[in-house]
Amino acid sequence: MKRVDLIKEIAAEFELIANRLSETEVATVASVVELEPQQLAEIAKRAQKLTGPKNVKLKTVIDKIIEEFRALFIKARIFPSKGGDRFQL
């Protein structure tokens, strides 16, 4: 194992311990686009209300798969199959 890998592991463990001690819950938010600070603040507020910790830290991830799924769903809605509930792509 390289030293760089060890430093990454140590940093991750340090973050876990620091979050536990400060009663901070970490939540990952996946989105197609980068969210505005106001949107992130609202998400953090709701997460705090649901989970009850003193602090909430958000980690954001840009996820293009969500957009691809959305595009497929819209296409399915535009071109429904004759079978009723099933969609033809």
N, C-alpha and C positions, 0 to 999 in steps of 0.2 A: 504494500500500500504506500502511495506517495504522500509526502508531507502535505501537499495541497489538499488531498482528500481528507487527511486528518483535521486540518484547519476547518474545512467545511463542516465536518461532523461535530467538532467542538463548538463552532458557532451556532449550529442548529440546536445542539443540546443546551447551550447557554440561553438561547432564545426561549426554549421550552421552560426552563427553570425560571427565568425572569418573568415570563407570562404567568406562570403559576403563582409566583410570589406577589405579583401586582394584580392578581385576579383579572387577568386579561384573556378574553376569548378571541381566537384568531379565526376569521371566516374568509373563505375564498369566494370571490365574486367573478363569475364567468360572463363575459359580454362580447358582442360582436365588435363593438367600438369602444374607445376609451370613454369612460364615464366622467361627467363633470363633478367637481368637488361637492356641489350641492346635492347631487344624486347620491354620491358616496356617503355623505353625512346622513341622509335620510335612511339609507340602507343600514348604516351602523346603528342609528337610533332604533330602528325596528328590530334589528338583531339583538340589541341590548335589552329591549323590552321582552323579547321572546325567551332569551336565555338567562337573563338576570345577572350577568357579571357586572363588575364595576366599570370595566373598560372593554371596548371592542376594537380590534385591529383588523382592518380589511386588507386582503391581498387580492389584487386584480389580475385577471388572466384574460387575454384577448383570445377568443375561441371561434375560429372560422367555421367549425363544424355546425355550430348553431345556425349560422347564416345559410349553410348548404341545406340543412334540414328544413328551414323556413322556406327556402326557394322550392324544394320538392313538395312541401305541403301546399304552397300556393299553386304550383303547377297541377297538383292533384285536384285541387278545388276548382280550377278552371276547366279541366278535362275529366270530369267524373265518368266512371264506367256505367254501363246500362244496368249493372247488377244491383244497384241501390247503394248500400253503404260502402262498398269497396271502391277504391279509386284506381284508375288506370293511369300509369305514367308513360 
